[in-house]
Amino acid sequence: MLYREAGQFKTSYAADQAMLPIRQDRIALVLLLVVAFLGVPVLGSDFFLSSIMIPFLVFALAAVGLNILTGYAGQLSLGTGAFMGVGAYSCYKLATYFPDTNIIVLVLASGVFSALIGVAFGLPSLRIKGLYLAITTLAAQFFLEWCFIRIEWLYNYNDSGAIEVPQRMLFNIAVTGPHATPTTRYLVILSIVAIMTLVAANVLRGRIGRSWMMIRDMDIAAELMGIRPLRSKLSAFAFSSYYCGVAGALMVFFWLGSAEVEAFDINHSFLILFMVIIGGMGSLTGCFMGAAFIWVLPVIIRAIPPFFGLDMLAATTEHISNIIIGSLIIFFLIVEPHGLARLWQIAKEKLRTWPFPYASS
């Protein structure tokens, strides 16, 4: 069949331990990137890029950040929205103080400030965990929201209290601001998300990622084996918050164009957590699956009634989406805690052994 590893011989340990050891997986990834970088910008409309693809990539990157902390390191967090806000406000201030600096550099640098804040609020994880740690991160969410409102210096004393994105050029092409085309903004976000996902995948397969998973599975045994909980937990908070901060900067500068504090409220923290739960804990692929499902679902529900000549209020669409998402969260927590990513993995295993589905792979 098409999906078989028979005949694919490895001649080194490096080849055997590759990220994608099966040739078909590597071909599928290349085709997916070709479609994302070439097919979508050419065939997709401005509405499709601005309303579906760009927010999907932003939330997928934020879900990757949360999954690193919760799925791989086992530290529950409810402050993702606030850490995204730290990245957005940091990028706004950096753009104010360094107007001639490449905006991509500023977006990546803004994640450093979010990482520092994440480390500060991750200190309680050395003594508490589980629900108590979640409450601590929830306190961070409300405290940072208060800072975004009360500290006027963060939004340059703007009367509206919002941060407004200035226009920035890259190779004489507008990448932010009102004159930036959806195609340009989409390609910039896609490039950043692809590179950062690759970096995260390699980190998780290395020594640092294995230490996070050891802390997640049994922290006492990990400490007895030489893993330092202080370094592992704080590095997980820093790495996760960095990704969330970059996602927040991308959300404001390349998607919304301007934002107020409501863009980083507790609802967004729960939304990203739902993406991780439905997509799959401890899976980078699941982050993209969960983000695509939750963000595209309301669009599909909104498009179905007009197809049959019916009319549906926006509030009704939102209520139906919440009911479906809530039901799926309960379903996955009970039936398949590892989410859509696990179902995809099972399907690939069945395909590899077909027509002998019970044969070992």
Sequence and secondary structure as in RCSB ss.txt:
>XXXX:A:sequence
MLYREAGQFKTSYAADQAMLPIRQDRIALVLLLVVAFLGVPVLGSDFFLSSIMIPFLVFALAAVGLNILTGYAGQ
LSLGTGAFMGVGAYSCYKLATYFPDTNIIVLVLASGVFSALIGVAFGLPSLRIKGLYLAITTLAAQFFLEWCFIR
IEWLYNYNDSGAIEVPQRMLFNIAVTGPHATPTTRYLVILSIVAIMTLVAANVLRGRIGRSWMMIRDMDIAAELM
GIRPLRSKLSAFAFSSYYCGVAGALMVFFWLGSAEVEAFDINHSFLILFMVIIGGMGSLTGCFMGAAFIWVLPVI
IRAIPPFFGLDMLAATTEHISNIIIGSLIIFFLIVEPHGLARLWQIAKEKLRTWPFPYASS
>XXXX:A:secstr
  S  TT    SHHHHT SS SHHHHHHHHHHHHIIIIIHHHHS HHHIIIIIHHHHHHHHHHHHHHIIIIIS  
  S HHHHHHHHHHHHHHHHHH TTS HHHHHHHHHHHHHHHHHHHHGGGGT  THHHHHHHHHHHHHHHHHHHH
 GGGGTT TT  EE   EEETTEEEESTT  HHHHHHHHHHHHHHHHHHHHHHHHSHHHHHHHHHHH HHHHHHT
T  HHHHHHHHHHHHHHHHHHHHHHHIIIIISEE GGGGSHHHHHHHHHHHHHH TT HHHHHHHHHHHHHHHHH
HHHHHHHTT    HHHHHHHHHHHHHHHHHHHHHT TTHHHHHHHHHHHHHHHTT TTS  
